[in-house]
Amino acid sequence: MAETSLPMSSEAPAGRATPGRKRRKPPADERRMSLGAHLIELRKRLIISGLAIFLGAIGGFLVAPLVWELLSTPIMKIGESQNASINYTGITEAFDTNIQIAFLVGIVGTSPIWLYQIWAFIVPALLRKERRVALAFVGSTIPLFLAGATLGAFIFPRTVTLLLSFAPDDFSTLLTARYFLDFFIKLVLAMGIAFVLPVFLVLLNFVGILSAKGILNGWRVAILCIVIFTALATPAADILAMFMLAVPMVALYFAAAGVAWLHDRRVAQRIASYETEIGGLAV
């Protein structure tokens, strides 16, 4: 039987050999990294992030008195009507407060740098075409983190007002500066991180770890976790503040599921097209 040559397609997926054609060597940026290379890369990204936060904290220490005044002034006005005040309870507490503010400014102010380092560490696992889409994720992560942090700062005075309202009229509330600032930092950073999590769901989908179906199947657990988180981040009696946090987080979760579904659909179409092409070559 005479041998017949089969046509070759130039659109075959990378790394898949076709009849009569040598296996293409993957580009250097698509090859797998060894465990040692991953650890070296992780160390590099951690050093850059830590150095950026440290330098940002130095600048934050210089503006700490101004930031503290901006944070405490609304609460002091609230305290005048509710018999509450912010106090230092130790010799070093004023200095410790400035250090906390400095690192808060450093973390929030340098968020574009350390968020990019996270992406730069994960992106090598993506193919060249997927990296183009990942760049859009980098651009969305930063404003989402800042939006969440801003929302946390916005509801903070309202939260303090509500909590102080439970104190009897005959009693005065002494707010320690350290506790007051800890409460503010936890709320701001928690909201910033919460707004970024949906973007990481999309990233897990792009690297093949989590499917859109898996994201959608877990919507009940996700909403329950969001409600619990917002209930802990805000007073249980402040339903309005709770919904102000929960609604955008739920919307971002389903937006992540939508992006993952579009990606899964594109991958399925690409695989189906390739299998059809291979089937035609085999006939």
C-alpha positions in Angstrom: 0.0 0.0 0.0 1.4 3.3 -1.0 2.1 5.8 1.8 0.2 9.0 1.6 1.5 12.2 3.2 -0.8 13.9 5.6 -1.3 17.7 5.6 0.2 19.4 8.6 -1.6 22.2 10.5 0.3 25.2 11.8 -2.3 25.7 14.4 -1.6 22.6 16.5 -1.2 23.4 20.2 2.2 24.0 21.4 4.1 21.0 22.5 1.9 18.5 20.5 3.7 16.7 17.6 2.0 16.3 14.3 2.8 13.5 11.7 5.9 14.3 9.6 6.8 17.2 11.9 9.4 17.5 14.6 8.2 18.3 18.1 8.4 22.0 18.7 10.7 23.0 21.6 8.7 25.2 23.9 9.9 28.8 24.3 12.1 29.6 27.3 9.3 31.5 29.0 6.9 28.5 28.8 9.2 25.8 30.2 8.6 24.4 33.7 10.7 25.8 36.5 12.4 23.5 39.0 11.5 23.5 42.7 14.8 25.2 43.5 14.1 27.9 40.8 10.7 28.5 42.3 12.1 29.0 45.8 14.8 31.4 44.5 12.0 33.3 42.7 9.9 33.4 45.8 12.7 34.7 47.9 13.4 37.4 45.3 9.7 38.5 45.3 9.5 38.5 49.1 12.7 40.6 49.4 11.4 43.2 47.0 8.0 43.3 48.7 9.5 43.5 52.2 11.9 46.3 51.1 9.2 48.3 49.5 7.0 48.0 52.6 9.9 49.0 54.8 10.7 52.1 52.8 7.0 53.0 52.6 6.9 52.6 56.4 9.8 55.1 56.8 7.8 57.6 54.8 4.7 56.7 56.8 6.5 57.4 60.1 7.1 60.9 58.9 3.4 61.6 58.2 2.2 59.4 61.1 1.1 62.5 63.3 -1.0 63.8 60.4 -2.6 60.4 59.7 -3.3 60.0 63.4 -5.0 63.4 63.6 -7.2 62.5 60.5 -8.2 59.2 62.1 -8.8 60.4 65.7 -10.5 63.7 65.0 -13.9 62.3 63.9 -13.9 59.9 66.8 -13.0 62.7 69.3 -16.0 64.6 68.0 -18.2 61.5 68.5 -16.8 61.1 72.0 -17.8 64.6 73.0 -21.4 63.7 72.6 -21.1 60.1 73.9 -18.6 60.7 76.8 -15.7 58.9 75.3 -12.0 59.7 74.7 -8.9 58.2 73.3 -6.1 57.7 75.8 -2.5 56.5 76.0 -2.1 53.9 78.8 1.7 53.5 78.7 4.9 55.4 78.2 5.7 53.8 74.9 2.1 53.6 73.5 2.4 56.9 71.6 5.5 55.7 69.9 4.0 52.3 69.2 1.0 54.0 67.7 3.2 55.9 65.3 5.0 52.7 64.3 1.6 51.0 63.6 0.5 53.9 61.5 3.8 53.9 59.6 3.5 50.2 58.6 -0.2 50.7 57.7 0.8 53.6 55.4 3.7 51.4 54.0 1.4 48.4 53.3 -1.4 50.4 51.7 0.9 52.9 49.9 3.1 50.2 48.4 0.3 47.9 47.5 0.9 48.3 43.7 4.5 47.0 44.3 3.8 43.9 46.4 0.6 43.0 44.6 2.6 43.0 41.4 5.3 40.8 43.0 2.6 38.2 43.8 1.5 38.2 40.2 5.1 38.1 38.9 5.6 35.0 40.9 2.5 33.2 39.7 2.5 34.4 36.1 5.3 32.0 34.9 2.8 29.2 35.3 0.7 30.7 32.6 1.2 30.3 28.8 2.2 33.3 26.7 -1.4 34.1 25.5 -2.8 33.8 29.0 -0.2 36.2 30.3 -1.8 39.0 28.2 -5.0 38.5 30.1 -3.1 38.3 33.4 -1.9 41.8 32.9 -5.5 43.0 33.1 -5.8 41.2 36.4 -2.8 43.0 37.7 -4.4 46.3 36.8 -7.7 45.3 38.5 -6.1 44.0 41.7 -4.6 47.3 42.8 -7.8 49.4 42.5 -9.9 46.7 44.1 -7.6 46.5 47.1 -7.6 50.3 47.5 -11.4 50.4 47.0 -11.9 47.8 49.8 -9.5 49.7 52.1 -11.3 52.9 51.4 -14.7 51.4 52.1 -13.4 50.0 55.4 -12.1 53.4 56.4 -15.5 55.0 55.4 -17.6 52.7 57.6 -15.1 52.9 60.6 -16.6 56.0 62.2 -20.1 54.7 61.8 -19.0 51.4 63.5 -17.4 53.2 66.4 -20.5 55.4 66.9 -22.8 52.4 67.1 -20.6 50.5 69.5 -20.2 53.5 71.8 -24.0 54.0 71.8 -24.4 50.8 73.9 -22.6 52.4 76.9 -25.0 53.8 79.6 -25.2 57.6 79.9 -23.7 57.6 83.4 -20.5 55.9 82.2 -17.5 57.2 80.2 -15.7 55.1 77.7 -11.9 55.2 77.7 -10.5 54.1 74.3 -6.9 53.1 74.4 -5.0 54.3 71.4 -3.5 50.9 70.6 -6.9 49.1 70.6 -8.5 51.9 68.6 -5.8 51.7 65.9 -5.7 47.9 65.9 -9.4 47.9 65.2 -9.0 50.4 62.4 -6.1 48.5 60.8 -7.8 45.1 60.9 -11.0 46.6 59.3 -9.1 48.4 56.5 -6.7 45.5 55.6 -9.4 42.9 55.9 -11.7 44.8 53.4 -8.8 45.4 51.0 -7.9 41.7 50.9 -11.5 40.6 50.7 -12.0 42.7 47.6 -8.9 41.1 45.9 -9.8 37.5 46.6 -12.2 37.2 43.5 -9.3 38.1 41.3 -7.3 35.2 42.7 -10.2 32.8 42.0 -9.9 33.8 38.3 -6.2 33.2 38.5 -6.7 29.7 39.9 -9.1 29.1 37.0 -6.5 30.2 34.4 -3.8 27.9 35.8 -6.3 25.0 35.6 -6.7 24.5 39.4 -10.3 25.7 39.7 -13.1 25.5 37.1 -16.0 28.0 36.7 -18.4 25.1 37.6 -16.5 24.6 40.8 -16.8 28.3 41.6 -20.5 28.4 40.9 -21.1 25.2 42.8 -19.6 26.8 45.9 -21.7 29.9 45.8 -23.7 28.9 48.9 -20.6 28.4 51.0 -19.1 31.6 49.5 -22.1 33.7 50.4 -22.2 32.2 53.9 -18.5 33.0 54.4 -19.0 36.5 53.1 -21.9 37.1 55.5 -19.9 35.8 58.5 -16.9 37.9 57.5 -18.9 41.1 57.2 -20.7 40.3 60.4 -17.4 40.0 62.2 -15.9 43.1 60.5 -18.9 45.2 61.4 -21.2 45.3 64.5 -24.0 42.8 64.3 -26.6 45.5 64.9 -25.3 47.7 62.0 -27.2 45.9 59.2 -26.7 48.7 56.8 -22.9 48.6 57.1 -22.9 44.9 56.8 -24.8 45.0 53.5 -22.6 47.8 52.3 -19.7 45.3 52.6 -21.5 42.1 51.6 -23.2 43.2 48.4 -20.0 44.3 46.5 -18.2 41.2 47.7 -20.9 38.9 46.4 -21.0 40.8 43.1 -17.3 40.4 42.7 -17.5 36.7 43.5 -20.1 36.1 40.7 -18.1 38.4 38.4 -15.1 36.1 38.9 -17.3 33.1 38.1 -18.4 34.8 34.9 -14.8 35.5 33.8 -13.8 31.9 34.6 -16.8 30.6 32.6 -15.7 32.6 29.5 -12.2 31.2 29.9 -13.4 27.6 30.3 -15.6 28.0 27.2 -12.7 29.3 25.1 -10.5 26.5 26.2 -13.2 23.9 25.4 -13.6 25.4 22.0 -9.9 25.3 21.3 -9.7 21.6 22.4 -12.7 20.6 20.3 -11.2 22.4 17.3 -7.9 20.6 17.7 -9.6 17.2 18.2 -11.6 17.7 15.0 -8.5 18.6 13.1 -6.7 15.5 14.4 -9.7 13.4 13.5 -9.6 14.7 9.9 -5.9 14.0 9.6 -6.4 10.4 10.7 -9.1 9.6 8.1 
